[in-house]
Amino acid sequence: MAHPPRPRRTPLSPLTAEEKVRAERNFVPLVAEHLATEGRFRVSADTPESIELFQGVARRVGELLGRPVVSYANGRYIVIGFGPQE
């Protein structure tokens, strides 16, 4: 039995400046809540644009919570967690 052809994955268009600002602003409360309850937040981030977005989110969460926040990306995921206290 022949399988139907898979749909091609079309490349996503980059976010506009307004969409980046909105996405960052909307992710901050979610990431802050996860850090407060779980201690870390992990999300798929396989493009330079998504990594940059979540690094910005990590910076804002650190400012919001008044604690050092770090992010680690490996090209597939980004993990955001609390950094060492000074």
C-alpha atoms as an extended CHARMM CRD file, in Angstrom:
* protein
*
        86  EXT
         1         1  MET       CA              0.0000000000        0.0000000000        0.0000000000  PROA      1               0.0000000000
         2         2  ALA       CA              1.4580000000        3.3330000000       -1.0240000000  PROA      2               0.0000000000
         3         3  HSD       CA              1.5440000000        6.1230000000        1.4910000000  PROA      3               0.0000000000
         4         4  PRO       CA              0.4500000000        9.5980000000        0.4750000000  PROA      4               0.0000000000
         5         5  PRO       CA              3.3050000000       12.0620000000        0.1360000000  PROA      5               0.0000000000
         6         6  ARG       CA              4.1930000000       13.9650000000        3.2780000000  PROA      6               0.0000000000
         7         7  PRO       CA              3.4210000000       17.6400000000        3.2240000000  PROA      7               0.0000000000
         8         8  ARG       CA              6.5310000000       19.7620000000        2.8620000000  PROA      8               0.0000000000
         9         9  ARG       CA              7.4730000000       21.8360000000        5.8410000000  PROA      9               0.0000000000
        10        10  THR       CA              7.4460000000       25.4060000000        4.6910000000  PROA      10              0.0000000000
        11        11  PRO       CA              9.9360000000       27.7240000000        6.3130000000  PROA      11              0.0000000000
        12        12  LEU       CA              8.4120000000       30.0230000000        8.8770000000  PROA      12              0.0000000000
        13        13  SER       CA              8.6000000000       33.7090000000        8.2380000000  PROA      13              0.0000000000
        14        14  PRO       CA             10.5810000000       35.6650000000       10.8230000000  PROA      14              0.0000000000
        15        15  LEU       CA              8.6860000000       37.4840000000       13.5400000000  PROA      15              0.0000000000
        16        16  THR       CA              8.1290000000       41.1760000000       13.0950000000  PROA      16              0.0000000000
        17        17  ALA       CA              9.5580000000       43.5480000000       15.7030000000  PROA      17              0.0000000000
        18        18  GLU       CA              6.0810000000       43.9570000000       17.2020000000  PROA      18              0.0000000000
        19        19  GLU       CA              5.5610000000       40.1810000000       17.3680000000  PROA      19              0.0000000000
        20        20  LYS       CA              8.9250000000       39.7180000000       19.1100000000  PROA      20              0.0000000000
        21        21  VAL       CA              8.0330000000       42.3050000000       21.7500000000  PROA      21              0.0000000000
        22        22  ARG       CA              4.5920000000       40.7640000000       22.2570000000  PROA      22              0.0000000000
        23        23  ALA       CA              5.9640000000       37.2130000000       22.4620000000  PROA      23              0.0000000000
        24        24  GLU       CA              8.6220000000       38.1880000000       24.9920000000  PROA      24              0.0000000000
        25        25  ARG       CA              6.0890000000       40.0750000000       27.1110000000  PROA      25              0.0000000000
        26        26  ASN       CA              3.6340000000       37.1430000000       27.0510000000  PROA      26              0.0000000000
        27        27  PHE       CA              6.2290000000       34.4800000000       27.9000000000  PROA      27              0.0000000000
        28        28  VAL       CA              7.6480000000       36.3150000000       30.9370000000  PROA      28              0.0000000000
        29        29  PRO       CA              4.7850000000       35.4460000000       33.3700000000  PROA      29              0.0000000000
        30        30  LEU       CA              4.7770000000       31.8050000000       32.2400000000  PROA      30              0.0000000000
        31        31  VAL       CA              8.5250000000       31.3680000000       32.6570000000  PROA      31              0.0000000000
        32        32  ALA       CA              8.5200000000       33.2340000000       35.9880000000  PROA      32              0.0000000000
        33        33  GLU       CA              5.7820000000       30.9450000000       37.3120000000  PROA      33              0.0000000000
        34        34  HSD       CA              7.6570000000       27.8140000000       36.2050000000  PROA      34              0.0000000000
        35        35  LEU       CA             10.8690000000       29.0330000000       37.8140000000  PROA      35              0.0000000000
        36        36  ALA       CA              9.0620000000       29.7970000000       41.0620000000  PROA      36              0.0000000000
        37        37  THR       CA              7.3770000000       26.3750000000       41.1900000000  PROA      37              0.0000000000
        38        38  GLU       CA              9.7290000000       24.0260000000       39.3250000000  PROA      38              0.0000000000
        39        39  GLY       CA             13.0820000000       25.8050000000       39.4770000000  PROA      39              0.0000000000
        40        40  ARG       CA             13.5900000000       25.6610000000       35.7100000000  PROA      40              0.0000000000
        41        41  PHE       CA             11.8430000000       26.0710000000       32.3760000000  PROA      41              0.0000000000
        42        42  ARG       CA             12.6850000000       24.0880000000       29.2340000000  PROA      42              0.0000000000
        43        43  VAL       CA             11.3290000000       24.7270000000       25.7630000000  PROA      43              0.0000000000
        44        44  SER       CA             12.1840000000       23.7360000000       22.2150000000  PROA      44              0.0000000000
        45        45  ALA       CA             14.3810000000       26.4170000000       20.6540000000  PROA      45              0.0000000000
        46        46  ASP       CA             15.9470000000       25.1670000000       17.4520000000  PROA      46              0.0000000000
        47        47  THR       CA             16.4570000000       28.4340000000       15.6010000000  PROA      47              0.0000000000
        48        48  PRO       CA             18.6810000000       31.3860000000       16.4150000000  PROA      48              0.0000000000
        49        49  GLU       CA             15.5510000000       33.5580000000       16.5040000000  PROA      49              0.0000000000
        50        50  SER       CA             13.8170000000       31.4030000000       19.1290000000  PROA      50              0.0000000000
        51        51  ILE       CA             16.9910000000       31.2120000000       21.2210000000  PROA      51              0.0000000000
        52        52  GLU       CA             17.3280000000       34.9970000000       21.1110000000  PROA      52              0.0000000000
        53        53  LEU       CA             13.6610000000       35.3800000000       22.0750000000  PROA      53              0.0000000000
        54        54  PHE       CA             13.9550000000       33.1490000000       25.1430000000  PROA      54              0.0000000000
        55        55  GLN       CA             17.2560000000       34.7060000000       26.2150000000  PROA      55              0.0000000000
        56        56  GLY       CA             15.3930000000       38.0160000000       26.2740000000  PROA      56              0.0000000000
        57        57  VAL       CA             12.6300000000       36.3720000000       28.2920000000  PROA      57              0.0000000000
        58        58  ALA       CA             15.2330000000       35.0750000000       30.7680000000  PROA      58              0.0000000000
        59        59  ARG       CA             16.6750000000       38.5850000000       31.2150000000  PROA      59              0.0000000000
        60        60  ARG       CA             13.2280000000       40.0540000000       31.8690000000  PROA      60              0.0000000000
        61        61  VAL       CA             12.3270000000       37.2790000000       34.3230000000  PROA      61              0.0000000000
        62        62  GLY       CA             15.5330000000       37.9510000000       36.2500000000  PROA      62              0.0000000000
        63        63  GLU       CA             14.6360000000       41.6370000000       36.4640000000  PROA      63              0.0000000000
        64        64  LEU       CA             11.0680000000       40.7950000000       37.5040000000  PROA      64              0.0000000000
        65        65  LEU       CA             12.0860000000       38.3510000000       40.2320000000  PROA      65              0.0000000000
        66        66  GLY       CA             15.1620000000       40.2790000000       41.3450000000  PROA      66              0.0000000000
        67        67  ARG       CA             17.2900000000       37.1430000000       41.1010000000  PROA      67              0.0000000000
        68        68  PRO       CA             19.9900000000       36.0080000000       38.7090000000  PROA      68              0.0000000000
        69        69  VAL       CA             18.5240000000       33.9220000000       35.9000000000  PROA      69              0.0000000000
        70        70  VAL       CA             20.6150000000       31.9720000000       33.3890000000  PROA      70              0.0000000000
        71        71  SER       CA             19.7690000000       30.2630000000       30.1190000000  PROA      71              0.0000000000
        72        72  TYR       CA             21.5060000000       27.3870000000       28.3620000000  PROA      72              0.0000000000
        73        73  ALA       CA             20.8050000000       26.5540000000       24.7100000000  PROA      73              0.0000000000
        74        74  ASN       CA             22.0920000000       23.5380000000       22.8020000000  PROA      74              0.0000000000
        75        75  GLY       CA             20.5240000000       24.1570000000       19.3900000000  PROA      75              0.0000000000
        76        76  ARG       CA             17.5260000000       22.0090000000       20.2210000000  PROA      76              0.0000000000
        77        77  TYR       CA             16.2710000000       23.2490000000       23.5870000000  PROA      77              0.0000000000
        78        78  ILE       CA             16.8050000000       26.1900000000       25.8680000000  PROA      78              0.0000000000
        79        79  VAL       CA             16.7260000000       25.7440000000       29.6220000000  PROA      79              0.0000000000
        80        80  ILE       CA             16.1280000000       28.7450000000       31.8560000000  PROA      80              0.0000000000
        81        81  GLY       CA             16.9120000000       28.4980000000       35.5550000000  PROA      81              0.0000000000
        82        82  PHE       CA             18.1120000000       30.4370000000       38.5550000000  PROA      82              0.0000000000
        83        83  GLY       CA             21.7590000000       31.4340000000       38.5790000000  PROA      83              0.0000000000
        84        84  PRO       CA             23.9940000000       31.4480000000       41.6390000000  PROA      84              0.0000000000
        85        85  GLN       CA             23.1220000000       33.9820000000       44.3250000000  PROA      85              0.0000000000
        86        86  GLU       CA             25.7760000000       36.6140000000       44.9460000000  PROA      86              0.0000000000
